[in-house]
Amino acid sequence: MNDRGADLIVGVGCAVLAVLLVLRIGQALRTGEVPLYRTRLTRAEAGNPRFYALLGVNVLAFVAMFVVAADLIFGLGLRGR
């Protein structure tokens, strides 16, 4: 497999993970629970600042995954070779 094929496979994988993160963020906003490894942290247990900070971490992870996926799929040249 050449480099372009590997980039496409990894890019599609990153895109799928980015979509899953968006679903996770949406579910957390609807239910008020953030999944943390084997437990779930509710907004009432954590308080609003900590809850939204954890959501912010998930949003940053989504943005990173989305940028990596776009770079690998569309060849934007964001990484040096």
mmCIF file of the N, C-alpha and C atoms, coordinates in Angstrom:
data_MODEL
# 
_entry.id   MODEL 
# 
loop_
_atom_site.group_PDB 
_atom_site.id 
_atom_site.type_symbol 
_atom_site.label_atom_id 
_atom_site.label_alt_id 
_atom_site.label_comp_id 
_atom_site.label_asym_id 
_atom_site.label_entity_id 
_atom_site.label_seq_id 
_atom_site.pdbx_PDB_ins_code 
_atom_site.Cartn_x 
_atom_site.Cartn_y 
_atom_site.Cartn_z 
_atom_site.occupancy 
_atom_site.B_iso_or_equiv 
_atom_site.pdbx_formal_charge 
_atom_site.auth_seq_id 
_atom_site.auth_comp_id 
_atom_site.auth_asym_id 
_atom_site.auth_atom_id 
_atom_site.pdbx_PDB_model_num 
ATOM 1   N N  . MET A 1 1  ? 0.853   -1.171 0.000  1.00 0.00 ? 1  MET A N  1 
ATOM 2   C CA . MET A 1 1  ? 0.000   0.000  0.000  1.00 0.00 ? 1  MET A CA 1 
ATOM 3   C C  . MET A 1 1  ? 0.903   1.239  0.000  1.00 0.00 ? 1  MET A C  1 
ATOM 4   N N  . ASN A 1 2  ? 0.541   2.199  -0.807 1.00 0.00 ? 2  ASN A N  1 
ATOM 5   C CA . ASN A 1 2  ? 1.355   3.420  -0.879 1.00 0.00 ? 2  ASN A CA 1 
ATOM 6   C C  . ASN A 1 2  ? 0.971   4.394  0.236  1.00 0.00 ? 2  ASN A C  1 
ATOM 7   N N  . ASP A 1 3  ? 1.702   5.497  0.319  1.00 0.00 ? 3  ASP A N  1 
ATOM 8   C CA . ASP A 1 3  ? 1.464   6.478  1.383  1.00 0.00 ? 3  ASP A CA 1 
ATOM 9   C C  . ASP A 1 3  ? 0.081   7.106  1.282  1.00 0.00 ? 3  ASP A C  1 
ATOM 10  N N  . ARG A 1 4  ? -0.370  7.377  0.083  1.00 0.00 ? 4  ARG A N  1 
ATOM 11  C CA . ARG A 1 4  ? -1.679  8.016  -0.091 1.00 0.00 ? 4  ARG A CA 1 
ATOM 12  C C  . ARG A 1 4  ? -2.797  7.087  0.398  1.00 0.00 ? 4  ARG A C  1 
ATOM 13  N N  . GLY A 1 5  ? -2.696  5.810  0.121  1.00 0.00 ? 5  GLY A N  1 
ATOM 14  C CA . GLY A 1 5  ? -3.701  4.855  0.586  1.00 0.00 ? 5  GLY A CA 1 
ATOM 15  C C  . GLY A 1 5  ? -3.736  4.760  2.101  1.00 0.00 ? 5  GLY A C  1 
ATOM 16  N N  . ALA A 1 6  ? -2.562  4.737  2.710  1.00 0.00 ? 6  ALA A N  1 
ATOM 17  C CA . ALA A 1 6  ? -2.496  4.689  4.170  1.00 0.00 ? 6  ALA A CA 1 
ATOM 18  C C  . ALA A 1 6  ? -3.058  5.971  4.773  1.00 0.00 ? 6  ALA A C  1 
ATOM 19  N N  . ASP A 1 7  ? -2.751  7.113  4.143  1.00 0.00 ? 7  ASP A N  1 
ATOM 20  C CA . ASP A 1 7  ? -3.293  8.384  4.628  1.00 0.00 ? 7  ASP A CA 1 
ATOM 21  C C  . ASP A 1 7  ? -4.817  8.387  4.574  1.00 0.00 ? 7  ASP A C  1 
ATOM 22  N N  . LEU A 1 8  ? -5.380  7.845  3.502  1.00 0.00 ? 8  LEU A N  1 
ATOM 23  C CA . LEU A 1 8  ? -6.841  7.805  3.386  1.00 0.00 ? 8  LEU A CA 1 
ATOM 24  C C  . LEU A 1 8  ? -7.471  6.919  4.452  1.00 0.00 ? 8  LEU A C  1 
ATOM 25  N N  . ILE A 1 9  ? -6.870  5.770  4.700  1.00 0.00 ? 9  ILE A N  1 
ATOM 26  C CA . ILE A 1 9  ? -7.421  4.855  5.707  1.00 0.00 ? 9  ILE A CA 1 
ATOM 27  C C  . ILE A 1 9  ? -7.374  5.496  7.095  1.00 0.00 ? 9  ILE A C  1 
ATOM 28  N N  . VAL A 1 10 ? -6.244  6.069  7.445  1.00 0.00 ? 10 VAL A N  1 
ATOM 29  C CA . VAL A 1 10 ? -6.117  6.702  8.759  1.00 0.00 ? 10 VAL A CA 1 
ATOM 30  C C  . VAL A 1 10 ? -7.014  7.931  8.838  1.00 0.00 ? 10 VAL A C  1 
ATOM 31  N N  . GLY A 1 11 ? -7.123  8.684  7.749  1.00 0.00 ? 11 GLY A N  1 
ATOM 32  C CA . GLY A 1 11 ? -7.991  9.861  7.720  1.00 0.00 ? 11 GLY A CA 1 
ATOM 33  C C  . GLY A 1 11 ? -9.451  9.504  7.926  1.00 0.00 ? 11 GLY A C  1 
ATOM 34  N N  . VAL A 1 12 ? -9.913  8.444  7.288  1.00 0.00 ? 12 VAL A N  1 
ATOM 35  C CA . VAL A 1 12 ? -11.297 8.003  7.471  1.00 0.00 ? 12 VAL A CA 1 
ATOM 36  C C  . VAL A 1 12 ? -11.509 7.530  8.904  1.00 0.00 ? 12 VAL A C  1 
ATOM 37  N N  . GLY A 1 13 ? -10.518 6.844  9.465  1.00 0.00 ? 13 GLY A N  1 
ATOM 38  C CA . GLY A 1 13 ? -10.612 6.423  10.869 1.00 0.00 ? 13 GLY A CA 1 
ATOM 39  C C  . GLY A 1 13 ? -10.721 7.612  11.805 1.00 0.00 ? 13 GLY A C  1 
ATOM 40  N N  . CYS A 1 14 ? -9.937  8.642  11.550 1.00 0.00 ? 14 CYS A N  1 
ATOM 41  C CA . CYS A 1 14 ? -10.007 9.863  12.371 1.00 0.00 ? 14 CYS A CA 1 
ATOM 42  C C  . CYS A 1 14 ? -11.356 10.554 12.203 1.00 0.00 ? 14 CYS A C  1 
ATOM 43  N N  . ALA A 1 15 ? -11.885 10.550 10.991 1.00 0.00 ? 15 ALA A N  1 
ATOM 44  C CA . ALA A 1 15 ? -13.190 11.166 10.756 1.00 0.00 ? 15 ALA A CA 1 
ATOM 45  C C  . ALA A 1 15 ? -14.286 10.428 11.525 1.00 0.00 ? 15 ALA A C  1 
ATOM 46  N N  . VAL A 1 16 ? -14.213 9.107  11.543 1.00 0.00 ? 16 VAL A N  1 
ATOM 47  C CA . VAL A 1 16 ? -15.194 8.318  12.295 1.00 0.00 ? 16 VAL A CA 1 
ATOM 48  C C  . VAL A 1 16 ? -15.083 8.624  13.788 1.00 0.00 ? 16 VAL A C  1 
ATOM 49  N N  . LEU A 1 17 ? -13.873 8.707  14.301 1.00 0.00 ? 17 LEU A N  1 
ATOM 50  C CA . LEU A 1 17 ? -13.683 9.042  15.717 1.00 0.00 ? 17 LEU A CA 1 
ATOM 51  C C  . LEU A 1 17 ? -14.185 10.446 16.026 1.00 0.00 ? 17 LEU A C  1 
ATOM 52  N N  . ALA A 1 18 ? -14.001 11.371 15.092 1.00 0.00 ? 18 ALA A N  1 
ATOM 53  C CA . ALA A 1 18 ? -14.499 12.730 15.296 1.00 0.00 ? 18 ALA A CA 1 
ATOM 54  C C  . ALA A 1 18 ? -16.023 12.737 15.379 1.00 0.00 ? 18 ALA A C  1 
ATOM 55  N N  . VAL A 1 19 ? -16.675 11.960 14.534 1.00 0.00 ? 19 VAL A N  1 
ATOM 56  C CA . VAL A 1 19 ? -18.137 11.870 14.582 1.00 0.00 ? 19 VAL A CA 1 
ATOM 57  C C  . VAL A 1 19 ? -18.587 11.263 15.912 1.00 0.00 ? 19 VAL A C  1 
ATOM 58  N N  . LEU A 1 20 ? -17.890 10.243 16.370 1.00 0.00 ? 20 LEU A N  1 
ATOM 59  C CA . LEU A 1 20 ? -18.233 9.641  17.658 1.00 0.00 ? 20 LEU A CA 1 
ATOM 60  C C  . LEU A 1 20 ? -18.059 10.636 18.804 1.00 0.00 ? 20 LEU A C  1 
ATOM 61  N N  . LEU A 1 21 ? -17.051 11.482 18.723 1.00 0.00 ? 21 LEU A N  1 
ATOM 62  C CA . LEU A 1 21 ? -16.864 12.507 19.753 1.00 0.00 ? 21 LEU A CA 1 
ATOM 63  C C  . LEU A 1 21 ? -18.002 13.523 19.734 1.00 0.00 ? 21 LEU A C  1 
ATOM 64  N N  . VAL A 1 22 ? -18.471 13.899 18.541 1.00 0.00 ? 22 VAL A N  1 
ATOM 65  C CA . VAL A 1 22 ? -19.606 14.824 18.455 1.00 0.00 ? 22 VAL A CA 1 
ATOM 66  C C  . VAL A 1 22 ? -20.843 14.197 19.081 1.00 0.00 ? 22 VAL A C  1 
ATOM 67  N N  . LEU A 1 23 ? -21.058 12.914 18.822 1.00 0.00 ? 23 LEU A N  1 
ATOM 68  C CA . LEU A 1 23 ? -22.199 12.224 19.437 1.00 0.00 ? 23 LEU A CA 1 
ATOM 69  C C  . LEU A 1 23 ? -22.060 12.185 20.951 1.00 0.00 ? 23 LEU A C  1 
ATOM 70  N N  . ARG A 1 24 ? -20.853 11.962 21.435 1.00 0.00 ? 24 ARG A N  1 
ATOM 71  C CA . ARG A 1 24 ? -20.598 11.927 22.879 1.00 0.00 ? 24 ARG A CA 1 
ATOM 72  C C  . ARG A 1 24 ? -20.858 13.293 23.512 1.00 0.00 ? 24 ARG A C  1 
ATOM 73  N N  . ILE A 1 25 ? -20.434 14.360 22.847 1.00 0.00 ? 25 ILE A N  1 
ATOM 74  C CA . ILE A 1 25 ? -20.655 15.711 23.357 1.00 0.00 ? 25 ILE A CA 1 
ATOM 75  C C  . ILE A 1 25 ? -22.146 16.035 23.375 1.00 0.00 ? 25 ILE A C  1 
ATOM 76  N N  . GLY A 1 26 ? -22.840 15.687 22.303 1.00 0.00 ? 26 GLY A N  1 
ATOM 77  C CA . GLY A 1 26 ? -24.280 15.922 22.254 1.00 0.00 ? 26 GLY A CA 1 
ATOM 78  C C  . GLY A 1 26 ? -25.026 15.163 23.335 1.00 0.00 ? 26 GLY A C  1 
ATOM 79  N N  . GLN A 1 27 ? -24.650 13.911 23.549 1.00 0.00 ? 27 GLN A N  1 
ATOM 80  C CA . GLN A 1 27 ? -25.292 13.108 24.594 1.00 0.00 ? 27 GLN A CA 1 
ATOM 81  C C  . GLN A 1 27 ? -25.008 13.702 25.972 1.00 0.00 ? 27 GLN A C  1 
ATOM 82  N N  . ALA A 1 28 ? -23.794 14.183 26.187 1.00 0.00 ? 28 ALA A N  1 
ATOM 83  C CA . ALA A 1 28 ? -23.448 14.785 27.483 1.00 0.00 ? 28 ALA A CA 1 
ATOM 84  C C  . ALA A 1 28 ? -24.271 16.042 27.726 1.00 0.00 ? 28 ALA A C  1 
ATOM 85  N N  . LEU A 1 29 ? -24.483 16.839 26.697 1.00 0.00 ? 29 LEU A N  1 
ATOM 86  C CA . LEU A 1 29 ? -25.290 18.047 26.861 1.00 0.00 ? 29 LEU A CA 1 
ATOM 87  C C  . LEU A 1 29 ? -26.762 17.716 27.111 1.00 0.00 ? 29 LEU A C  1 
ATOM 88  N N  . ARG A 1 30 ? -27.258 16.664 26.468 1.00 0.00 ? 30 ARG A N  1 
ATOM 89  C CA . ARG A 1 30 ? -28.664 16.279 26.663 1.00 0.00 ? 30 ARG A CA 1 
ATOM 90  C C  . ARG A 1 30 ? -28.910 15.639 28.021 1.00 0.00 ? 30 ARG A C  1 
ATOM 91  N N  . THR A 1 31 ? -28.041 14.710 28.419 1.00 0.00 ? 31 THR A N  1 
ATOM 92  C CA . THR A 1 31 ? -28.284 13.934 29.638 1.00 0.00 ? 31 THR A CA 1 
ATOM 93  C C  . THR A 1 31 ? -27.634 14.542 30.877 1.00 0.00 ? 31 THR A C  1 
ATOM 94  N N  . GLY A 1 32 ? -26.616 15.375 30.689 1.00 0.00 ? 32 GLY A N  1 
ATOM 95  C CA . GLY A 1 32 ? -25.913 15.935 31.839 1.00 0.00 ? 32 GLY A CA 1 
ATOM 96  C C  . GLY A 1 32 ? -24.901 14.984 32.436 1.00 0.00 ? 32 GLY A C  1 
ATOM 97  N N  . GLU A 1 33 ? -24.457 13.983 31.659 1.00 0.00 ? 33 GLU A N  1 
ATOM 98  C CA . GLU A 1 33 ? -23.458 13.018 32.110 1.00 0.00 ? 33 GLU A CA 1 
ATOM 99  C C  . GLU A 1 33 ? -22.300 12.970 31.127 1.00 0.00 ? 33 GLU A C  1 
ATOM 100 N N  . VAL A 1 34 ? -21.080 12.993 31.674 1.00 0.00 ? 34 VAL A N  1 
ATOM 101 C CA . VAL A 1 34 ? -19.882 12.841 30.856 1.00 0.00 ? 34 VAL A CA 1 
ATOM 102 C C  . VAL A 1 34 ? -19.267 11.493 31.189 1.00 0.00 ? 34 VAL A C  1 
ATOM 103 N N  . PRO A 1 35 ? -19.086 10.602 30.194 1.00 0.00 ? 35 PRO A N  1 
ATOM 104 C CA . PRO A 1 35 ? -18.431 9.325  30.471 1.00 0.00 ? 35 PRO A CA 1 
ATOM 105 C C  . PRO A 1 35 ? -16.936 9.524  30.718 1.00 0.00 ? 35 PRO A C  1 
ATOM 106 N N  . LEU A 1 36 ? -16.458 8.979  31.820 1.00 0.00 ? 36 LEU A N  1 
ATOM 107 C CA . LEU A 1 36 ? -15.037 9.016  32.168 1.00 0.00 ? 36 LEU A CA 1 
ATOM 108 C C  . LEU A 1 36 ? -14.573 7.589  32.429 1.00 0.00 ? 36 LEU A C  1 
ATOM 109 N N  . TYR A 1 37 ? -13.863 7.034  31.493 1.00 0.00 ? 37 TYR A N  1 
ATOM 110 C CA . TYR A 1 37 ? -13.368 5.667  31.554 1.00 0.00 ? 37 TYR A CA 1 
ATOM 111 C C  . TYR A 1 37 ? -14.501 4.707  31.917 1.00 0.00 ? 37 TYR A C  1 
ATOM 112 N N  . ARG A 1 38 ? -14.555 4.191  33.135 1.00 0.00 ? 38 ARG A N  1 
ATOM 113 C CA . ARG A 1 38 ? -15.604 3.241  33.503 1.00 0.00 ? 38 ARG A CA 1 
ATOM 114 C C  . ARG A 1 38 ? -16.759 3.867  34.272 1.00 0.00 ? 38 ARG A C  1 
ATOM 115 N N  . THR A 1 39 ? -16.678 5.131  34.582 1.00 0.00 ? 39 THR A N  1 
ATOM 116 C CA . THR A 1 39 ? -17.722 5.797  35.359 1.00 0.00 ? 39 THR A CA 1 
ATOM 117 C C  . THR A 1 39 ? -18.360 6.900  34.523 1.00 0.00 ? 39 THR A C  1 
ATOM 118 N N  . ARG A 1 40 ? -19.417 7.450  35.051 1.00 0.00 ? 40 ARG A N  1 
ATOM 119 C CA . ARG A 1 40 ? -20.071 8.598  34.434 1.00 0.00 ? 40 ARG A CA 1 
ATOM 120 C C  . ARG A 1 40 ? -20.165 9.697  35.475 1.00 0.00 ? 40 ARG A C  1 
ATOM 121 N N  . LEU A 1 41 ? -19.760 10.887 35.090 1.00 0.00 ? 41 LEU A N  1 
ATOM 122 C CA . LEU A 1 41 ? -19.779 12.033 35.983 1.00 0.00 ? 41 LEU A CA 1 
ATOM 123 C C  . LEU A 1 41 ? -20.956 12.919 35.597 1.00 0.00 ? 41 LEU A C  1 
ATOM 124 N N  . THR A 1 42 ? -21.846 13.151 36.554 1.00 0.00 ? 42 THR A N  1 
ATOM 125 C CA . THR A 1 42 ? -23.004 13.988 36.263 1.00 0.00 ? 42 THR A CA 1 
ATOM 126 C C  . THR A 1 42 ? -22.689 15.447 36.549 1.00 0.00 ? 42 THR A C  1 
ATOM 127 N N  . ARG A 1 43 ? -23.506 16.309 35.975 1.00 0.00 ? 43 ARG A N  1 
ATOM 128 C CA . ARG A 1 43 ? -23.330 17.746 36.172 1.00 0.00 ? 43 ARG A CA 1 
ATOM 129 C C  . ARG A 1 43 ? -23.525 18.108 37.637 1.00 0.00 ? 43 ARG A C  1 
ATOM 130 N N  . ALA A 1 44 ? -24.460 17.431 38.314 1.00 0.00 ? 44 ALA A N  1 
ATOM 131 C CA . ALA A 1 44 ? -24.723 17.716 39.731 1.00 0.00 ? 44 ALA A CA 1 
ATOM 132 C C  . ALA A 1 44 ? -23.526 17.323 40.606 1.00 0.00 ? 44 ALA A C  1 
ATOM 133 N N  . GLU A 1 45 ? -22.891 16.186 40.300 1.00 0.00 ? 45 GLU A N  1 
ATOM 134 C CA . GLU A 1 45 ? -21.734 15.741 41.084 1.00 0.00 ? 45 GLU A CA 1 
ATOM 135 C C  . GLU A 1 45 ? -20.519 16.632 40.873 1.00 0.00 ? 45 GLU A C  1 
ATOM 136 N N  . ALA A 1 46 ? -20.295 17.052 39.644 1.00 0.00 ? 46 ALA A N  1 
ATOM 137 C CA . ALA A 1 46 ? -19.078 17.784 39.310 1.00 0.00 ? 46 ALA A CA 1 
ATOM 138 C C  . ALA A 1 46 ? -19.220 19.287 39.478 1.00 0.00 ? 46 ALA A C  1 
ATOM 139 N N  . GLY A 1 47 ? -20.410 19.787 39.308 1.00 0.00 ? 47 GLY A N  1 
ATOM 140 C CA . GLY A 1 47 ? -20.601 21.236 39.270 1.00 0.00 ? 47 GLY A CA 1 
ATOM 141 C C  . GLY A 1 47 ? -20.433 21.729 37.844 1.00 0.00 ? 47 GLY A C  1 
ATOM 142 N N  . ASN A 1 48 ? -21.044 22.851 37.559 1.00 0.00 ? 48 ASN A N  1 
ATOM 143 C CA . ASN A 1 48 ? -21.025 23.361 36.184 1.00 0.00 ? 48 ASN A CA 1 
ATOM 144 C C  . ASN A 1 48 ? -19.622 23.638 35.642 1.00 0.00 ? 48 ASN A C  1 
ATOM 145 N N  . PRO A 1 49 ? -18.722 24.293 36.389 1.00 0.00 ? 49 PRO A N  1 
ATOM 146 C CA . PRO A 1 49 ? -17.400 24.584 35.800 1.00 0.00 ? 49 PRO A CA 1 
ATOM 147 C C  . PRO A 1 49 ? -16.613 23.333 35.407 1.00 0.00 ? 49 PRO A C  1 
ATOM 148 N N  . ARG A 1 50 ? -16.597 22.345 36.270 1.00 0.00 ? 50 ARG A N  1 
ATOM 149 C CA . ARG A 1 50 ? -15.844 21.118 35.971 1.00 0.00 ? 50 ARG A CA 1 
ATOM 150 C C  . ARG A 1 50 ? -16.510 20.345 34.835 1.00 0.00 ? 50 ARG A C  1 
ATOM 151 N N  . PHE A 1 51 ? -17.834 20.292 34.830 1.00 0.00 ? 51 PHE A N  1 
ATOM 152 C CA . PHE A 1 51 ? -18.571 19.597 33.776 1.00 0.00 ? 51 PHE A CA 1 
ATOM 153 C C  . PHE A 1 51 ? -18.250 20.212 32.412 1.00 0.00 ? 51 PHE A C  1 
ATOM 154 N N  . TYR A 1 52 ? -18.326 21.543 32.333 1.00 0.00 ? 52 TYR A N  1 
ATOM 155 C CA . TYR A 1 52 ? -18.069 22.201 31.057 1.00 0.00 ? 52 TYR A CA 1 
ATOM 156 C C  . TYR A 1 52 ? -16.583 22.176 30.684 1.00 0.00 ? 52 TYR A C  1 
ATOM 157 N N  . ALA A 1 53 ? -15.704 22.097 31.668 1.00 0.00 ? 53 ALA A N  1 
ATOM 158 C CA . ALA A 1 53 ? -14.282 21.939 31.366 1.00 0.00 ? 53 ALA A CA 1 
ATOM 159 C C  . ALA A 1 53 ? -14.035 20.571 30.725 1.00 0.00 ? 53 ALA A C  1 
ATOM 160 N N  . LEU A 1 54 ? -14.685 19.532 31.238 1.00 0.00 ? 54 LEU A N  1 
ATOM 161 C CA . LEU A 1 54 ? -14.551 18.207 30.634 1.00 0.00 ? 54 LEU A CA 1 
ATOM 162 C C  . LEU A 1 54 ? -15.149 18.177 29.232 1.00 0.00 ? 54 LEU A C  1 
ATOM 163 N N  . LEU A 1 55 ? -16.259 18.876 29.036 1.00 0.00 ? 55 LEU A N  1 
ATOM 164 C CA . LEU A 1 55 ? -16.821 18.973 27.685 1.00 0.00 ? 55 LEU A CA 1 
ATOM 165 C C  . LEU A 1 55 ? -15.866 19.731 26.773 1.00 0.00 ? 55 LEU A C  1 
ATOM 166 N N  . GLY A 1 56 ? -15.209 20.750 27.309 1.00 0.00 ? 56 GLY A N  1 
ATOM 167 C CA . GLY A 1 56 ? -14.238 21.498 26.524 1.00 0.00 ? 56 GLY A CA 1 
ATOM 168 C C  . GLY A 1 56 ? -13.076 20.630 26.066 1.00 0.00 ? 56 GLY A C  1 
ATOM 169 N N  . VAL A 1 57 ? -12.629 19.730 26.923 1.00 0.00 ? 57 VAL A N  1 
ATOM 170 C CA . VAL A 1 57 ? -11.570 18.795 26.544 1.00 0.00 ? 57 VAL A CA 1 
ATOM 171 C C  . VAL A 1 57 ? -12.047 17.914 25.399 1.00 0.00 ? 57 VAL A C  1 
ATOM 172 N N  . ASN A 1 58 ? -13.292 17.460 25.469 1.00 0.00 ? 58 ASN A N  1 
ATOM 173 C CA . ASN A 1 58 ? -13.848 16.652 24.383 1.00 0.00 ? 58 ASN A CA 1 
ATOM 174 C C  . ASN A 1 58 ? -13.964 17.451 23.089 1.00 0.00 ? 58 ASN A C  1 
ATOM 175 N N  . VAL A 1 59 ? -14.320 18.715 23.190 1.00 0.00 ? 59 VAL A N  1 
ATOM 176 C CA . VAL A 1 59 ? -14.413 19.560 21.994 1.00 0.00 ? 59 VAL A CA 1 
ATOM 177 C C  . VAL A 1 59 ? -13.026 19.759 21.386 1.00 0.00 ? 59 VAL A C  1 
ATOM 178 N N  . LEU A 1 60 ? -12.011 19.986 22.215 1.00 0.00 ? 60 LEU A N  1 
ATOM 179 C CA . LEU A 1 60 ? -10.647 20.122 21.702 1.00 0.00 ? 60 LEU A CA 1 
ATOM 180 C C  . LEU A 1 60 ? -10.173 18.836 21.020 1.00 0.00 ? 60 LEU A C  1 
ATOM 181 N N  . ALA A 1 61 ? -10.526 17.689 21.594 1.00 0.00 ? 61 ALA A N  1 
ATOM 182 C CA . ALA A 1 61 ? -10.177 16.414 20.969 1.00 0.00 ? 61 ALA A CA 1 
ATOM 183 C C  . ALA A 1 61 ? -10.881 16.270 19.626 1.00 0.00 ? 61 ALA A C  1 
ATOM 184 N N  . PHE A 1 62 ? -12.149 16.704 19.549 1.00 0.00 ? 62 PHE A N  1 
ATOM 185 C CA . PHE A 1 62 ? -12.875 16.659 18.281 1.00 0.00 ? 62 PHE A CA 1 
ATOM 186 C C  . PHE A 1 62 ? -12.191 17.529 17.233 1.00 0.00 ? 62 PHE A C  1 
ATOM 187 N N  . VAL A 1 63 ? -11.828 18.751 17.616 1.00 0.00 ? 63 VAL A N  1 
ATOM 188 C CA . VAL A 1 63 ? -11.189 19.660 16.661 1.00 0.00 ? 63 VAL A CA 1 
ATOM 189 C C  . VAL A 1 63 ? -9.867  19.061 16.165 1.00 0.00 ? 63 VAL A C  1 
ATOM 190 N N  . ALA A 1 64 ? -9.083  18.500 17.069 1.00 0.00 ? 64 ALA A N  1 
ATOM 191 C CA . ALA A 1 64 ? -7.819  17.886 16.672 1.00 0.00 ? 64 ALA A CA 1 
ATOM 192 C C  . ALA A 1 64 ? -8.049  16.723 15.715 1.00 0.00 ? 64 ALA A C  1 
ATOM 193 N N  . MET A 1 65 ? -9.003  15.860 16.027 1.00 0.00 ? 65 MET A N  1 
ATOM 194 C CA . MET A 1 65 ? -9.304  14.717 15.151 1.00 0.00 ? 65 MET A CA 1 
ATOM 195 C C  . MET A 1 65 ? -9.811  15.177 13.797 1.00 0.00 ? 65 MET A C  1 
ATOM 196 N N  . PHE A 1 66 ? -10.639 16.213 13.793 1.00 0.00 ? 66 PHE A N  1 
ATOM 197 C CA . PHE A 1 66 ? -11.186 16.727 12.543 1.00 0.00 ? 66 PHE A CA 1 
ATOM 198 C C  . PHE A 1 66 ? -10.081 17.310 11.663 1.00 0.00 ? 66 PHE A C  1 
ATOM 199 N N  . VAL A 1 67 ? -9.156  18.058 12.257 1.00 0.00 ? 67 VAL A N  1 
ATOM 200 C CA . VAL A 1 67 ? -8.054  18.648 11.492 1.00 0.00 ? 67 VAL A CA 1 
ATOM 201 C C  . VAL A 1 67 ? -7.151  17.555 10.918 1.00 0.00 ? 67 VAL A C  1 
ATOM 202 N N  . VAL A 1 68 ? -6.847  16.550 11.729 1.00 0.00 ? 68 VAL A N  1 
ATOM 203 C CA . VAL A 1 68 ? -6.013  15.445 11.251 1.00 0.00 ? 68 VAL A CA 1 
ATOM 204 C C  . VAL A 1 68 ? -6.716  14.709 10.117 1.00 0.00 ? 68 VAL A C  1 
ATOM 205 N N  . ALA A 1 69 ? -8.009  14.430 10.284 1.00 0.00 ? 69 ALA A N  1 
ATOM 206 C CA . ALA A 1 69 ? -8.759  13.728 9.240  1.00 0.00 ? 69 ALA A CA 1 
ATOM 207 C C  . ALA A 1 69 ? -8.790  14.543 7.952  1.00 0.00 ? 69 ALA A C  1 
ATOM 208 N N  . ALA A 1 70 ? -9.056  15.840 8.046  1.00 0.00 ? 70 ALA A N  1 
ATOM 209 C CA . ALA A 1 70 ? -9.114  16.685 6.850  1.00 0.00 ? 70 ALA A CA 1 
ATOM 210 C C  . ALA A 1 70 ? -7.751  16.733 6.163  1.00 0.00 ? 70 ALA A C  1 
ATOM 211 N N  . ASP A 1 71 ? -6.685  16.832 6.947  1.00 0.00 ? 71 ASP A N  1 
ATOM 212 C CA . ASP A 1 71 ? -5.345  16.873 6.370  1.00 0.00 ? 71 ASP A CA 1 
ATOM 213 C C  . ASP A 1 71 ? -5.023  15.576 5.639  1.00 0.00 ? 71 ASP A C  1 
ATOM 214 N N  . LEU A 1 72 ? -5.337  14.459 6.252  1.00 0.00 ? 72 LEU A N  1 
ATOM 215 C CA . LEU A 1 72 ? -5.000  13.177 5.642  1.00 0.00 ? 72 LEU A CA 1 
ATOM 216 C C  . LEU A 1 72 ? -5.882  12.855 4.437  1.00 0.00 ? 72 LEU A C  1 
ATOM 217 N N  . ILE A 1 73 ? -7.143  13.182 4.505  1.00 0.00 ? 73 ILE A N  1 
ATOM 218 C CA . ILE A 1 73 ? -8.051  12.854 3.404  1.00 0.00 ? 73 ILE A CA 1 
ATOM 219 C C  . ILE A 1 73 ? -7.844  13.795 2.217  1.00 0.00 ? 73 ILE A C  1 
ATOM 220 N N  . PHE A 1 74 ? -7.740  15.082 2.485  1.00 0.00 ? 74 PHE A N  1 
ATOM 221 C CA . PHE A 1 74 ? -7.687  16.066 1.403  1.00 0.00 ? 74 PHE A CA 1 
ATOM 222 C C  . PHE A 1 74 ? -6.278  16.525 1.070  1.00 0.00 ? 74 PHE A C  1 
ATOM 223 N N  . GLY A 1 75 ? -5.276  16.067 1.829  1.00 0.00 ? 75 GLY A N  1 
ATOM 224 C CA . GLY A 1 75 ? -3.896  16.432 1.545  1.00 0.00 ? 75 GLY A CA 1 
ATOM 225 C C  . GLY A 1 75 ? -3.646  17.919 1.678  1.00 0.00 ? 75 GLY A C  1 
ATOM 226 N N  . LEU A 1 76 ? -4.039  18.512 2.775  1.00 0.00 ? 76 LEU A N  1 
ATOM 227 C CA . LEU A 1 76 ? -3.925  19.952 2.975  1.00 0.00 ? 76 LEU A CA 1 
ATOM 228 C C  . LEU A 1 76 ? -2.481  20.402 3.205  1.00 0.00 ? 76 LEU A C  1 
ATOM 229 N N  . GLY A 1 77 ? -1.609  19.485 3.526  1.00 0.00 ? 77 GLY A N  1 
ATOM 230 C CA . GLY A 1 77 ? -0.206  19.838 3.739  1.00 0.00 ? 77 GLY A CA 1 
ATOM 231 C C  . GLY A 1 77 ? 0.075   20.493 5.076  1.00 0.00 ? 77 GLY A C  1 
ATOM 232 N N  . LEU A 1 78 ? -0.723  20.192 6.093  1.00 0.00 ? 78 LEU A N  1 
ATOM 233 C CA . LEU A 1 78 ? -0.520  20.788 7.407  1.00 0.00 ? 78 LEU A CA 1 
ATOM 234 C C  . LEU A 1 78 ? 0.667   20.170 8.145  1.00 0.00 ? 78 LEU A C  1 
ATOM 235 N N  . ARG A 1 79 ? 1.059   19.003 7.756  1.00 0.00 ? 79 ARG A N  1 
ATOM 236 C CA . ARG A 1 79 ? 2.228   18.382 8.383  1.00 0.00 ? 79 ARG A CA 1 
ATOM 237 C C  . ARG A 1 79 ? 3.382   18.389 7.382  1.00 0.00 ? 79 ARG A C  1 
ATOM 238 N N  . GLY A 1 80 ? 4.555   18.635 7.877  1.00 0.00 ? 80 GLY A N  1 
ATOM 239 C CA . GLY A 1 80 ? 5.730   18.687 7.002  1.00 0.00 ? 80 GLY A CA 1 
ATOM 240 C C  . GLY A 1 80 ? 6.222   17.292 6.680  1.00 0.00 ? 80 GLY A C  1 
ATOM 241 N N  . ARG A 1 81 ? 6.749   17.145 5.519  1.00 0.00 ? 81 ARG A N  1 
ATOM 242 C CA . ARG A 1 81 ? 7.297   15.833 5.136  1.00 0.00 ? 81 ARG A CA 1 
ATOM 243 C C  . ARG A 1 81 ? 8.781   15.915 5.023  1.00 0.00 ? 81 ARG A C  1 
# 
